[in-house]
């Protein structure tokens, strides 16, 4: 499959530039949902086996994309459950940025209050900038046993170099919230000990989808604390015991239809290659930069191709975000606006028509009194 064939599998309306909030569900994903839904509707002989196969299907392709074995991967319903399972299994200090997306900081705070101090966040204060390897190196202490970072900063799109971060972290666990980059970043995922992601953004698989991958080092050090029936073995012949490996980090069975949606999304991604998607996204990011520069919008995202993914954060002058938001709305352009910034997020499926609509909106904004 080439990149044009891959992009043709998306059908979002022109003007959609908000993939970092929600990725419009792929056509193939919806078709897979219909197929599995029909199986559930009729439950003919052998149907349960087909439903049961979806878990292994997700784990197999996910493992290939992150450089792990399939027994090191577990299905989840989103990014957050994987991060929560990880947080409650940790011991010691965990370095995390206050400005990070709340999923990991909140998981660590919950774990800290519930484990009697066995795990505790070591917080990098707000406002110090991107979580670069250099910043992390400065904040490491002997009490830190793990470092938690986002692959891509949810506000500005800053992309972490996982290989460089691995060098800095050393033998500590490296935990990665990958939701804002997985599917468009050809990263060194095998450098991380935990990779958690969901499928509702750049994978365009819809809500209720995700997975978490663990290194052997993580599985040896983490203590599963939230295992449910799906994370145990032995029942009903014996008293249930926690599974070994990644399978312990799940509480309940995942919807097989959601797993099928995730699987087909990952299979299509593997078929085209992440590098091809990243290249297509990078080309569109450059075009957003050009339009922003043309109309004097300050770009708060890195312009270095090594430090960016699919998000471009634009800051209009003080008091002008409302005008920019109105111009975008009037031209049918969908972005996320908050905290004085317009967050534009492009994808391989973003068309020339969509980028022209964005430029027209910026022109209208620039001519507003």
ZIQUI-V707409 format. One record per residue. N is the residue number from 1. OMEGA is omega in degrees with one decimal (none if undefined). Layout:
# ZIQUI-V707409
N | OMEGA
N | OMEGA
This chain:
# ZIQUI-V707409
1 | 175.9
2 | -172.8
3 | 178.7
4 | 177.0
5 | 178.1
6 | -177.4
7 | -179.3
8 | 179.1
9 | 179.5
10 | -172.0
11 | -179.9
12 | 179.8
13 | 174.2
14 | 179.6
15 | -177.9
16 | -179.9
17 | -176.0
18 | -178.5
19 | 177.8
20 | 175.3
21 | 177.1
22 | 177.6
23 | 177.9
24 | -169.8
25 | -179.2
26 | 177.6
27 | -179.3
28 | 178.1
29 | 178.3
30 | 177.4
31 | 178.4
32 | 177.6
33 | 179.1
34 | -179.7
35 | -179.3
36 | 176.6
37 | 177.3
38 | 176.6
39 | 178.7
40 | -179.2
41 | -172.4
42 | 179.5
43 | 174.9
44 | 179.4
45 | -179.5
46 | -177.2
47 | -178.0
48 | 178.1
49 | 178.0
50 | 178.5
51 | -179.8
52 | -177.1
53 | -173.2
54 | 179.0
55 | 179.1
56 | 179.7
57 | 177.8
58 | -174.8
59 | -178.4
60 | -177.0
61 | 177.0
62 | 179.4
63 | 179.8
64 | -176.8
65 | -179.6
66 | 177.4
67 | 178.5
68 | 171.8
69 | -178.0
70 | 176.5
71 | 175.3
72 | -176.3
73 | 176.6
74 | 176.2
75 | 173.9
76 | 179.1
77 | -178.5
78 | 176.2
79 | -171.7
80 | 178.8
81 | 177.9
82 | 178.5
83 | 178.8
84 | 177.2
85 | 179.7
86 | -177.4
87 | -178.4
88 | 178.9
89 | -175.0
90 | 172.4
91 | 177.1
92 | -178.7
93 | 179.8
94 | 179.5
95 | -177.7
96 | -178.8
97 | 177.2
98 | -177.9
99 | -180.0
100 | 174.8
101 | -168.4
102 | -173.5
103 | -177.6
104 | 176.9
105 | 179.4
106 | 177.4
107 | 179.4
108 | 178.3
109 | 178.1
110 | 179.4
111 | -179.2
112 | -177.6
113 | -175.1
114 | -175.1
115 | 178.6
116 | 177.4
117 | 177.6
118 | 174.0
119 | 178.5
120 | 179.2
121 | 169.7
122 | -163.5
123 | 169.2
124 | -171.5
125 | -178.7
126 | 171.2
127 | -177.1
128 | 176.7
129 | -176.1
130 | 178.8
131 | 179.5
132 | 174.4
133 | -179.7
134 | 178.7
135 | 179.9
136 | 179.4
137 | -179.3
138 | -172.9
139 | -179.8
140 | 175.0
141 | -178.9
142 | -178.7
143 | -176.7
144 | 177.6
145 | -179.3
146 | 178.3
147 | 179.8
148 | -179.7
149 | 169.3
150 | 176.5
151 | 179.2
152 | 178.6
153 | -173.5
154 | -177.8
155 | -171.2
156 | -178.9
157 | 178.7
158 | -176.9
159 | 178.5
160 | 173.4
161 | -174.3
162 | 178.8
163 | 177.7
164 | 178.5
165 | 177.4
166 | 179.4
167 | -178.6
168 | -174.5
169 | -179.9
170 | -175.4
171 | 175.8
172 | 175.9
173 | 175.8
174 | -176.0
175 | -173.5
176 | 167.7
177 | -170.0
178 | -169.1
179 | -176.5
180 | 178.0
181 | -173.9
182 | -177.1
183 | 179.2
184 | -178.9
185 | 178.1
186 | -171.4
187 | 176.6
188 | -175.4
189 | -179.5
190 | 174.8
191 | -178.9
192 | 176.9
193 | 175.3
194 | 174.1
195 | 179.7
196 | 178.4
197 | 174.5
198 | -175.1
199 | -172.0
200 | -179.1
201 | -170.7
202 | 175.9
203 | 175.2
204 | -179.8
205 | 179.5
206 | -179.6
207 | 179.8
208 | -176.5
209 | 177.0
210 | 174.3
211 | 173.4
212 | 179.0
213 | -176.8
214 | 168.7
215 | 174.9
216 | 177.6
217 | 178.5
218 | -178.5
219 | 177.2
220 | -174.6
221 | -179.0
222 | 178.8
223 | -178.4
224 | -175.5
225 | -173.1
226 | -177.6
227 | 174.1
228 | -179.3
229 | -179.4
230 | 179.3
231 | -178.5
232 | 179.0
233 | 176.3
234 | -179.2
235 | 4.7
236 | -176.7
237 | -176.6
238 | 172.6
239 | -177.0
240 | 174.2
241 | -176.9
242 | 177.2
243 | 171.3
244 | 176.7
245 | -174.7
246 | -178.3
247 | 179.3
248 | -171.6
249 | 176.0
250 | -176.9
251 | -175.6
252 | -179.8
253 | 177.9
254 | 177.5
255 | -178.6
256 | 176.1
257 | 175.6
258 | 177.8
259 | 177.7
260 | 176.5
261 | 179.3
262 | -177.1
263 | -177.9
264 | 175.7
265 | 179.2
266 | 179.6
267 | 177.7
268 | 177.3
269 | 178.1
270 | -178.8
271 | -179.9
272 | -176.7
273 | -178.1
274 | -178.0
275 | 179.7
276 | 177.1
277 | 179.5
278 | 179.6
279 | 179.6
280 | 178.5
281 | -178.5
282 | 179.5
283 | -179.9
284 | 174.7
285 | 178.3
286 | -179.8
287 | 174.7
288 | 175.6
289 | -177.6
290 | -179.5
291 | 178.9
292 | 179.5
293 | -178.1
294 | -175.5
295 | 170.8
296 | 176.7
297 | -178.7
298 | 178.4
299 | 179.2
300 | 175.5
301 | 176.7
302 | 175.4
303 | 178.0
304 | -178.6
305 | 179.8
306 | -173.9
307 | -179.1
308 | 178.1
309 | -176.5
310 | -175.9
311 | 171.9
312 | 179.6
313 | -177.2
314 | -179.9
315 | 173.7
316 | 177.4
317 | -179.8
318 | 177.2
319 | -176.0
320 | -179.9
321 | 179.5
322 | 178.7
323 | 178.9
324 | 179.4
325 | 179.5
326 | 179.7
327 | 178.3
328 | 179.3
329 | -177.5
330 | 179.1
331 | 174.9
332 | -178.6
333 | -178.7
334 | 173.4
335 | 173.2
336 | 175.6
337 | 176.0
338 | 174.5
339 | 176.5
340 | -174.4
341 | 170.0
342 | -179.5
343 | 179.6
344 | -179.8
345 | -175.5
346 | 178.4
347 | 178.5
348 | -179.7
349 | 179.8
350 | -172.2
351 | 173.3
352 | 179.4
353 | 179.4
354 | 179.9
355 | 175.0
356 | 176.9
357 | 177.7
358 | 178.0
359 | 178.4
360 | 178.7
361 | 178.8
362 | 176.5
363 | 178.1
364 | 178.4
365 | -175.5
366 | -178.7
367 | 176.6
368 | 178.8
369 | none
